[in-house]
Amino acid sequence: MRYFKRRWDEPRDDEHEGWGGSVWLFEADEDLNVTRQLLIYDSGATLKYDESLLDDEYGGLTDQPLELKDYARYEITPAEFEAAWNAARPVNG
């Protein structure tokens, strides 16, 4: 597995726009298909997606493989991902 953490400064384009920008963390398999995804918004709102929750009213698990050219510089350790995943208290969980 590989792990990535990337920031987006653009807010959502829906009724949760006030959540602000976000940090996205991904766990991806060897083909860069996302298996777990964590979104942490500036407001503190958090969303988690994996095989047990693929999508909901807030969004969903990325259904396209990540492009390594776009994510290679954002790679993080498994421990960093797991710490964030385990600490998260999602609004959709």
C-alpha positions as CSV (number, residue, x, y, z in Angstrom):
1,M,0.0,0.0,0.0
2,R,1.0,3.6,-0.5
3,Y,-0.2,6.7,1.3
4,F,-0.6,10.3,0.3
5,K,-1.6,13.6,1.9
6,R,-2.6,16.6,-0.2
7,R,-4.1,19.9,0.6
8,W,-6.9,21.6,-1.4
9,D,-7.6,25.3,-0.6
10,E,-10.9,25.4,-2.6
11,P,-14.0,25.0,-0.5
12,R,-16.8,22.6,-1.4
13,D,-19.3,23.7,-3.9
14,D,-22.4,22.8,-1.9
15,E,-24.2,23.7,1.4
16,H,-21.1,22.7,3.3
17,E,-19.0,25.4,1.6
18,G,-18.4,26.9,5.0
19,W,-16.2,23.9,6.0
20,G,-13.4,25.7,4.0
21,G,-10.4,24.1,2.4
22,S,-9.3,20.5,3.2
23,V,-6.6,18.0,3.5
24,W,-7.1,14.7,1.8
25,L,-5.4,11.5,2.9
26,F,-5.4,8.4,0.7
27,E,-4.5,4.8,1.1
28,A,-3.9,3.2,-2.3
29,D,-3.1,-0.3,-3.6
30,E,-0.2,-1.1,-5.9
31,D,-2.2,0.1,-8.9
32,L,-3.0,3.4,-7.0
33,N,-6.7,2.5,-6.6
34,V,-7.9,4.2,-3.4
35,T,-8.9,1.9,-0.6
36,R,-9.4,4.4,2.2
37,Q,-9.8,8.1,2.1
38,L,-10.0,10.7,4.8
39,L,-11.0,14.4,4.3
40,I,-10.2,16.9,7.1
41,Y,-11.8,20.3,6.5
42,D,-10.5,23.6,8.0
43,S,-13.7,23.8,10.1
44,G,-12.8,20.5,11.8
45,A,-15.5,18.5,9.9
46,T,-14.1,15.1,8.8
47,L,-15.2,12.5,6.3
48,K,-14.1,8.9,6.1
49,Y,-14.6,6.5,3.2
50,D,-13.6,2.8,2.7
51,E,-15.2,-0.4,1.7
52,S,-17.7,-0.2,4.5
53,L,-18.9,3.3,3.3
54,L,-18.3,4.0,-0.4
55,D,-20.5,7.1,-0.6
56,D,-23.1,9.2,1.1
57,E,-24.7,12.6,1.0
58,Y,-21.3,14.3,1.4
59,G,-19.4,12.5,-1.3
60,G,-17.6,9.2,-1.7
61,L,-14.5,7.2,-2.1
62,T,-12.5,8.2,-5.2
63,D,-13.3,5.7,-7.9
64,Q,-10.4,6.5,-10.2
65,P,-6.8,5.5,-9.6
66,L,-4.5,8.3,-8.4
67,E,-2.0,9.6,-11.0
68,L,1.5,9.1,-9.5
69,K,2.8,12.2,-11.4
70,D,0.3,14.2,-9.4
71,Y,0.8,12.6,-6.0
72,A,4.4,11.3,-5.8
73,R,5.6,14.4,-3.9
74,Y,2.7,14.1,-1.4
75,E,3.6,10.5,-0.2
76,I,3.5,10.0,3.5
77,T,4.3,7.1,5.8
78,P,1.8,4.4,6.7
79,A,2.1,5.5,10.4
80,E,1.1,9.1,9.5
81,F,-2.0,7.9,7.7
82,E,-3.0,5.4,10.4
83,A,-2.6,8.0,13.1
84,A,-4.9,10.4,11.2
85,W,-7.4,7.6,10.4
86,N,-7.6,6.4,13.9
87,A,-7.9,9.9,15.4
88,A,-10.7,11.0,13.0
89,R,-14.2,11.5,14.3
90,P,-16.1,11.8,11.0
91,V,-19.5,13.5,10.6
92,N,-20.4,10.7,8.3
93,G,-19.5,7.9,10.7
